[in-house]
Amino acid sequence: MSNRVEILEEYRQANNQLATLKRKESESIRPSEDTVRIEPHYGEEMTSLSDKCAQLDMILEAMAASED
């Protein structure tokens, strides 16, 4: 059971880091009448964290299914 708790904690940390990067990314955008070109500053890191969250989520779902 502790393995599940550790994976869940790792998932929460990665998800929190991803949310922080998304917030930082959105704060850099300023309203304008002109067309705005958005160039992500944290794109690579956000993609990596998204992938990690997806993988951990699949592991947690598989663990839950095996408990049934």
C-alpha positions in Angstrom: 0.0 0.0 0.0 2.9 2.4 0.7 3.9 2.1 -2.9 0.5 3.5 -4.0 0.9 6.4 -1.5 4.3 7.2 -2.9 3.1 7.2 -6.5 0.1 9.3 -5.5 2.4 11.8 -3.8 4.7 11.9 -6.8 1.6 12.5 -9.0 0.4 15.4 -6.8 3.9 17.0 -6.9 4.2 16.8 -10.7 0.6 18.1 -11.1 1.3 21.0 -8.8 4.5 21.8 -10.7 2.6 21.7 -14.0 -0.1 24.0 -12.6 2.6 26.5 -11.4 4.2 26.5 -14.9 0.8 27.0 -16.6 0.1 30.0 -14.2 3.5 31.5 -14.9 3.0 31.1 -18.6 -0.4 32.7 -18.6 0.8 35.6 -16.5 3.2 36.6 -19.2 0.4 37.3 -21.7 -0.9 40.8 -21.7 -4.3 41.9 -23.2 -3.9 43.6 -26.5 -6.0 44.8 -29.5 -3.4 43.3 -31.8 -2.8 39.7 -32.7 -0.7 38.1 -30.0 1.9 35.5 -30.8 2.4 33.2 -27.9 5.8 31.6 -27.5 5.9 29.2 -24.6 8.7 29.7 -22.2 8.1 26.4 -20.3 6.8 24.3 -23.2 9.3 21.5 -23.0 9.1 21.2 -19.2 5.3 21.4 -19.3 5.2 18.6 -21.9 7.5 16.5 -19.7 5.4 17.0 -16.6 2.1 16.3 -18.5 3.6 13.0 -19.8 4.7 12.1 -16.3 1.3 12.9 -14.8 -0.4 10.8 -17.5 1.9 7.8 -16.8 1.4 8.0 -13.0 -2.3 8.3 -13.5 -2.3 5.1 -15.6 -0.3 3.3 -12.9 -2.7 4.5 -10.2 -5.7 3.3 -12.3 -4.1 -0.1 -12.9 -3.4 -0.4 -9.2 -7.0 0.5 -8.4 -8.3 -2.0 -11.0 -6.2 -4.8 -9.6 -7.5 -4.2 -6.1 -11.1 -4.9 -7.3 
